[in-house]
Amino acid sequence: MKTDDISRNTRLLGITSFLVDVSSEMIFPLLPTFLTKVLGAPAFVIGLMESLSEFTVAICNLVAGFYSDKLGKRKRLIMLGYSISAVFKGLLVFVTSWPQVVLIRILERSGKGLHESPRDALIGLSESSAVVGKAFGFRKFMDNAGAVLGPLIATAVAIFFFNGAYTESTYRFVFTIAFIPAMFAVFVLFFIKEKATISAAPRFALARILSNPNIRAFLIAVMVFFIGQFSMLFFILRANDFLPTILMPILYLIYTASYTIFTMPAGLLIDRFGARNSMIIALLFFLLVLIGFAFFPSLPVFLLAFVLLGCYMSISKVAPNTFLIRVSPNNHYGSAIGIYKGVIGMMALPANLIAGFLWNITILSTPATFLFSIIITSVAIGLLKIFVPRDTFSS
């Protein structure tokens, strides 16, 4: 895929995303067993840690988005956020108790929240409207590629240096190695160029953004949808009811590969058909996945459903940013994206609580979780189609 028409800033931010995800995915798949088997944490700590972490990301996205627009500059916050993430990843090597890990995880995720909205705003400022979808798709592709490579490196390190045995020394050595790409990622950021807006965002940016009917309608539609979007865990649990456990990693790998492969094409789709229409396509994919899991549970259906789930994710992670860039003034880019990321981050908690509550309620021989999500997704598609205008751009 040619990237000649994508700015130098976006290419550098893509490299940073790749390196950061190599680092993150070396560490965080190992955290549950490190917490429970090495540090003796009870299982509930994992859920508590992730809930607090995602809430922290949501709040920091909101704050960083508004603050970056107020400054009219983004590079400083981007570097601060990535630096915080790198430093706290490095501190994992020295932990001696599970509360320390929980605190480090929350602080590390605060770095993610601080850099996300300003980074996406900078991409929007660095690109022409005609290729902004492709630019976001490229960055997400690099992110996903790092997420695939990270666990492979961690596994190779464990096999080569520790004969595949996961002792406390193995975990700490992997955490040490993972710190290296995180620091290189921060170094790459020195070469990005600031793209200051003509004027800083005016006061009361939140009210001004929400007064935009296009943004308001879009946020309402996605808030409705994300009440029905639950964790990947529930899809795996459903598949495991019909298939042997040994196939679960394979299905997850299919999902990850699909997500990675289709991210760049998703950006091109968005530039061709518009972010609103592409988001509708993504939700239709998700609806098909829900129907397949609910009513046609079998290996062929699960295989196809995990591919479609990757397609859905590749579009849904790129289209909202593109839409908000196209319908917002450039001194509101960070704030608009921050509001969106904050909203969906906060929706994750009630969405998964509802999914868990409905899981043991069976209707039409399927968990009510899927039926609820089918209804909610259908409503969200209707809201997007009826109330959200198609985004336009000038080439």
C-alpha positions as CSV (number, residue, x, y, z in Angstrom):
1,M,0.0,0.0,0.0
2,K,1.5,3.3,-1.1
3,T,1.8,6.0,1.5
4,D,3.4,8.7,-0.6
5,D,0.4,11.0,-0.1
6,I,0.6,10.7,3.7
7,S,2.5,13.3,5.6
8,R,5.8,12.8,7.3
9,N,4.2,13.4,10.6
10,T,1.7,10.6,10.1
11,R,4.4,8.2,9.0
12,L,6.5,9.0,12.1
13,L,3.5,8.6,14.4
14,G,2.9,5.3,12.7
15,I,6.4,4.2,13.6
16,T,5.9,5.3,17.1
17,S,2.6,3.4,17.4
18,F,4.3,0.3,16.1
19,L,7.1,0.5,18.6
20,V,4.8,1.2,21.5
21,D,2.5,-1.7,20.7
22,V,5.5,-4.0,20.4
23,S,6.4,-3.0,23.9
24,S,2.9,-3.1,25.3
25,E,2.0,-6.5,23.8
26,M,5.2,-8.0,25.1
27,I,4.1,-7.0,28.6
28,F,0.4,-6.9,29.1
29,P,-0.7,-10.4,28.0
30,L,1.7,-11.7,30.7
31,L,0.3,-9.4,33.5
32,P,-2.6,-11.6,34.6
33,T,-0.4,-14.6,35.3
34,F,2.4,-12.4,36.7
35,L,-0.1,-10.9,39.1
36,T,-1.8,-14.1,40.2
37,K,1.0,-16.6,40.1
38,V,4.1,-14.5,41.0
39,L,2.6,-11.8,43.2
40,G,-0.4,-13.7,44.6
41,A,-3.1,-11.3,43.6
42,P,-6.7,-12.5,43.7
43,A,-8.4,-12.8,40.3
44,F,-10.8,-9.8,40.9
45,V,-7.8,-7.5,40.9
46,I,-7.4,-8.0,37.2
47,G,-10.9,-6.8,36.5
48,L,-10.5,-3.9,38.9
49,M,-7.2,-2.9,37.4
50,E,-8.6,-2.8,33.8
51,S,-11.8,-1.0,34.8
52,L,-9.8,1.8,36.6
53,S,-7.3,1.9,33.7
54,E,-9.8,2.4,31.0
55,F,-11.6,5.0,33.1
56,T,-8.3,6.8,33.5
57,V,-7.7,6.7,29.7
58,A,-11.2,8.2,29.1
59,I,-10.7,11.1,31.5
60,C,-7.2,11.9,30.3
61,N,-8.4,11.8,26.6
62,L,-11.0,14.5,27.5
63,V,-8.5,16.7,29.4
64,A,-5.7,16.3,26.8
65,G,-8.0,17.0,23.9
66,F,-9.3,20.3,25.4
67,Y,-5.9,21.4,26.6
68,S,-4.1,20.7,23.3
69,D,-6.8,22.9,21.5
70,K,-6.4,25.6,24.1
71,L,-2.6,25.6,23.5
72,G,-3.0,25.4,19.8
73,K,-0.2,22.9,19.8
74,R,0.0,19.1,20.2
75,K,3.6,17.9,20.1
76,R,4.4,18.6,23.7
77,L,1.5,16.6,25.0
78,I,2.1,13.7,22.6
79,M,5.7,13.4,23.9
80,L,4.6,13.7,27.5
81,G,2.0,11.0,27.1
82,Y,4.3,8.5,25.4
83,S,7.1,9.3,27.8
84,I,4.9,8.6,30.9
85,S,3.9,5.3,29.3
86,A,7.5,4.3,28.7
87,V,8.7,5.2,32.2
88,F,6.0,3.3,34.0
89,K,6.4,0.3,31.8
90,G,10.1,0.3,32.8
91,L,9.1,0.4,36.5
92,L,7.3,-3.0,36.2
93,V,10.8,-4.6,36.4
94,F,11.1,-3.6,40.0
95,V,7.6,-4.3,41.5
96,T,7.3,-6.5,44.6
97,S,3.6,-6.5,45.2
98,W,0.4,-6.5,43.2
99,P,-0.9,-3.1,44.4
100,Q,2.3,-1.6,42.9
101,V,1.4,-3.2,39.5
102,V,-2.2,-1.9,39.7
103,L,-0.9,1.7,40.4
104,I,1.7,1.4,37.6
105,R,-0.9,0.1,35.1
106,I,-3.2,3.0,35.9
107,L,-0.4,5.6,35.6
108,E,0.9,4.0,32.4
109,R,-2.6,4.2,30.9
110,S,-2.8,7.9,31.8
111,G,0.1,8.4,29.4
112,K,-2.0,6.7,26.7
113,G,-4.9,9.0,27.4
114,L,-2.7,12.1,27.3
115,H,-1.2,11.3,23.9
116,E,-4.2,9.9,22.0
117,S,-6.4,12.9,21.3
118,P,-3.5,15.3,20.6
119,R,-1.9,12.7,18.3
120,D,-5.0,12.2,16.3
121,A,-5.6,15.9,16.1
122,L,-2.0,16.4,14.8
123,I,-2.7,13.7,12.1
124,G,-5.9,15.6,11.1
125,L,-3.9,18.9,10.9
126,S,-1.1,17.3,8.9
127,E,-3.3,15.7,6.1
128,S,-5.7,16.9,3.5
129,S,-9.3,16.0,4.0
130,A,-9.2,13.7,1.0
131,V,-6.7,11.3,2.6
132,V,-7.3,11.7,6.3
133,G,-9.1,8.3,6.4
134,K,-6.1,6.6,4.8
135,A,-3.8,8.4,7.2
136,F,-5.7,7.2,10.3
137,G,-5.8,3.7,8.7
138,F,-2.1,3.7,8.2
139,R,-1.4,4.6,11.8
140,K,-3.8,2.0,13.1
141,F,-2.2,-0.6,10.8
142,M,1.2,0.1,12.3
143,D,-0.3,-0.1,15.7
144,N,-1.8,-3.5,14.9
145,A,1.4,-4.8,13.4
146,G,3.2,-4.0,16.6
147,A,0.4,-5.8,18.6
148,V,1.0,-9.0,16.5
149,L,4.8,-8.8,16.8
150,G,5.0,-8.0,20.5
151,P,3.7,-11.4,21.8
152,L,5.9,-13.3,19.3
153,I,9.0,-11.5,20.6
154,A,8.0,-12.2,24.2
155,T,7.5,-15.9,23.4
156,A,10.8,-16.1,21.6
157,V,12.6,-14.5,24.5
158,A,11.0,-16.9,26.9
159,I,12.0,-19.9,24.8
160,F,15.5,-18.8,23.9
161,F,16.6,-17.6,27.3
162,F,14.4,-19.7,29.7
163,N,13.5,-22.8,27.7
164,G,9.9,-21.7,27.7
165,A,9.5,-21.7,31.5
166,Y,7.7,-18.7,32.9
167,T,9.4,-18.1,36.2
168,E,9.6,-14.8,38.0
169,S,13.0,-14.2,36.3
170,T,11.3,-14.8,32.9
171,Y,8.7,-12.1,33.5
172,R,11.1,-9.5,34.7
173,F,13.5,-10.1,31.8
174,V,10.7,-9.8,29.3
175,F,9.6,-6.5,31.0
176,T,13.2,-5.3,30.7
177,I,13.4,-6.1,27.0
178,A,10.0,-4.4,26.4
179,F,11.3,-1.1,27.8
180,I,13.7,-0.8,24.8
181,P,11.1,-0.2,22.0
182,A,9.1,2.1,24.3
183,M,12.1,4.4,24.6
184,F,12.9,4.3,20.9
185,A,9.2,5.3,20.3
186,V,9.8,8.5,22.3
187,F,13.0,9.2,20.4
188,V,11.1,9.1,17.1
189,L,8.7,11.8,18.3
190,F,11.6,14.4,18.3
191,F,11.3,14.4,14.5
192,I,7.6,15.2,14.2
193,K,6.8,18.8,13.4
194,E,4.2,20.9,15.2
195,K,1.2,22.0,13.2
196,A,-0.2,24.9,15.2
197,T,-3.8,26.0,14.5
198,I,-4.4,29.6,13.4
199,S,-6.0,30.4,16.7
200,A,-6.3,28.6,20.0
201,A,-9.7,27.1,20.9
202,P,-12.1,29.6,22.4
203,R,-13.3,29.2,26.0
204,F,-16.2,26.9,26.6
205,A,-15.1,24.6,23.8
206,L,-17.3,21.8,25.1
207,A,-20.5,23.8,24.6
208,R,-19.4,24.9,21.2
209,I,-18.5,21.4,20.0
210,L,-21.8,19.9,21.3
211,S,-23.7,22.7,19.7
212,N,-22.6,21.4,16.3
213,P,-25.6,19.2,15.3
214,N,-23.4,16.9,13.2
215,I,-21.2,16.0,16.2
216,R,-24.0,15.9,18.6
217,A,-26.0,13.4,16.4
218,F,-22.9,11.3,15.9
219,L,-22.1,11.1,19.6
220,I,-25.6,10.1,20.5
221,A,-25.6,7.3,17.9
222,V,-22.3,5.9,19.0
223,M,-23.2,6.2,22.7
224,V,-26.3,4.1,22.0
225,F,-24.1,1.6,20.0
226,F,-21.4,1.2,22.6
227,I,-23.9,0.3,25.3
228,G,-24.3,-2.9,23.2
229,Q,-20.7,-3.5,22.4
230,F,-19.2,-5.9,24.9
231,S,-15.8,-7.3,25.5
232,M,-14.1,-9.9,23.2
233,L,-14.2,-12.2,26.2
234,F,-17.9,-12.9,25.6
235,F,-17.4,-14.0,22.0
236,I,-14.7,-16.4,23.1
237,L,-16.9,-17.7,25.9
238,R,-19.7,-18.4,23.4
239,A,-17.3,-20.1,20.9
240,N,-15.9,-22.2,23.7
241,D,-19.4,-23.6,24.4
242,F,-19.3,-25.4,21.1
243,L,-15.6,-25.8,20.3
244,P,-12.6,-27.2,22.2
245,T,-10.5,-24.7,24.2
246,I,-7.4,-25.5,22.1
247,L,-9.1,-23.7,19.2
248,M,-9.6,-20.4,21.1
249,P,-6.1,-19.0,20.5
250,I,-6.5,-19.8,16.8
251,L,-9.8,-18.0,16.5
252,Y,-8.3,-15.0,18.3
253,L,-5.3,-15.0,15.9
254,I,-7.7,-15.0,13.0
255,Y,-9.5,-11.9,14.5
256,T,-6.1,-10.2,15.1
257,A,-4.9,-10.9,11.5
258,S,-8.1,-9.7,10.0
259,Y,-8.0,-6.5,12.1
260,T,-4.5,-5.8,10.9
261,I,-4.9,-6.7,7.3
262,F,-8.1,-4.6,6.8
263,T,-7.0,-1.5,8.6
264,M,-5.4,0.2,5.6
265,P,-8.2,-0.8,3.2
266,A,-10.6,0.6,5.8
267,G,-9.0,4.0,5.6
268,L,-9.4,3.9,1.8
269,L,-13.0,2.8,2.1
270,I,-13.7,5.8,4.4
271,D,-12.0,8.3,2.0
272,R,-14.1,6.8,-0.9
273,F,-17.6,6.5,0.8
274,G,-17.4,8.8,3.7
275,A,-16.8,8.1,7.4
276,R,-20.6,8.0,8.3
277,N,-21.4,5.5,5.6
278,S,-18.3,3.4,6.5
279,M,-19.3,3.4,10.1
280,I,-22.7,2.0,9.1
281,I,-21.0,-0.7,7.1
282,A,-18.9,-1.5,10.2
283,L,-22.0,-1.8,12.4
284,L,-23.6,-4.1,9.8
285,F,-20.6,-6.4,10.0
286,F,-21.0,-6.4,13.8
287,L,-24.7,-7.2,13.5
288,L,-23.9,-10.2,11.2
289,V,-21.3,-11.4,13.8
290,L,-23.9,-11.2,16.6
291,I,-26.5,-13.1,14.5
292,G,-24.0,-15.8,13.7
293,F,-22.8,-16.2,17.3
294,A,-26.4,-16.2,18.6
295,F,-28.3,-18.4,16.1
296,F,-25.8,-20.4,14.0
297,P,-23.0,-21.6,16.3
298,S,-20.6,-23.8,14.4
299,L,-16.9,-23.8,13.5
300,P,-17.4,-22.4,9.9
301,V,-19.6,-19.6,11.2
302,F,-17.2,-18.8,14.1
303,L,-14.3,-18.6,11.6
304,L,-16.2,-16.2,9.3
305,A,-17.5,-14.2,12.3
306,F,-14.0,-13.6,13.7
307,V,-12.9,-12.3,10.3
308,L,-15.9,-10.0,10.1
309,L,-15.2,-8.9,13.7
310,G,-11.7,-7.8,12.6
311,C,-13.2,-5.9,9.6
312,Y,-15.6,-4.2,12.0
313,M,-12.8,-3.2,14.3
314,S,-10.6,-1.9,11.5
315,I,-13.3,0.5,10.3
316,S,-14.7,1.5,13.7
317,K,-11.3,2.5,15.0
318,V,-10.7,4.8,12.0
319,A,-14.1,6.2,10.9
320,P,-15.0,8.2,14.0
321,N,-11.8,10.2,14.0
322,T,-12.1,10.9,10.3
323,F,-15.7,12.1,10.7
324,L,-14.9,14.4,13.6
325,I,-11.9,15.9,11.7
326,R,-14.1,16.6,8.7
327,V,-17.0,18.3,10.6
328,S,-14.9,20.3,13.2
329,P,-12.9,23.5,12.9
330,N,-9.2,22.7,13.2
331,N,-8.9,24.4,16.6
332,H,-11.4,21.9,17.9
333,Y,-9.8,18.7,16.6
334,G,-8.3,17.6,19.9
335,S,-11.4,18.5,21.9
336,A,-13.8,16.7,19.5
337,I,-11.7,13.5,19.5
338,G,-11.2,13.7,23.2
339,I,-14.9,13.9,23.8
340,Y,-15.5,10.9,21.6
341,K,-12.8,8.8,23.2
342,G,-13.9,9.8,26.7
343,V,-17.5,8.9,25.9
344,I,-16.8,5.4,24.5
345,G,-14.3,4.8,27.3
346,M,-16.9,5.5,29.9
347,M,-19.5,3.4,28.1
348,A,-17.3,0.3,28.4
349,L,-18.1,-0.2,32.1
350,P,-21.9,-0.3,31.9
351,A,-21.8,-2.2,28.6
352,N,-19.8,-5.0,30.1
353,L,-21.8,-5.0,33.3
354,I,-25.0,-5.4,31.2
355,A,-23.5,-8.1,29.1
356,G,-22.4,-10.0,32.2
357,F,-25.8,-9.7,33.8
358,L,-27.6,-10.9,30.7
359,W,-25.2,-13.8,30.0
360,N,-27.0,-16.4,32.1
361,I,-30.5,-15.4,30.8
362,T,-31.3,-17.6,27.8
363,I,-33.8,-16.5,25.2
364,L,-34.3,-18.5,22.0
365,S,-31.6,-20.8,23.1
366,T,-29.0,-18.1,23.2
367,P,-27.6,-15.8,25.9
368,A,-29.7,-12.6,26.1
369,T,-26.4,-10.7,25.8
370,F,-26.4,-11.2,22.1
371,L,-30.1,-10.4,21.6
372,F,-29.7,-7.2,23.6
373,S,-26.7,-6.2,21.4
374,I,-28.6,-7.1,18.2
375,I,-31.4,-4.7,19.2
376,I,-29.0,-1.9,20.3
377,T,-26.8,-2.2,17.1
378,S,-29.9,-2.1,14.9
379,V,-31.1,1.1,16.6
380,A,-27.6,2.7,16.3
381,I,-27.5,1.9,12.6
382,G,-30.9,3.6,12.2
383,L,-29.7,6.7,14.1
384,L,-26.6,7.0,12.0
385,K,-28.5,6.7,8.8
386,I,-31.3,9.1,9.7
387,F,-29.8,11.7,11.8
388,V,-26.1,11.9,11.0
389,P,-25.2,13.6,7.7
390,R,-22.7,12.2,5.3
391,D,-19.3,13.8,5.8
392,T,-17.9,15.7,2.8
393,F,-14.5,17.0,2.0
394,S,-12.7,18.9,-0.6
395,S,-9.9,17.1,-2.6
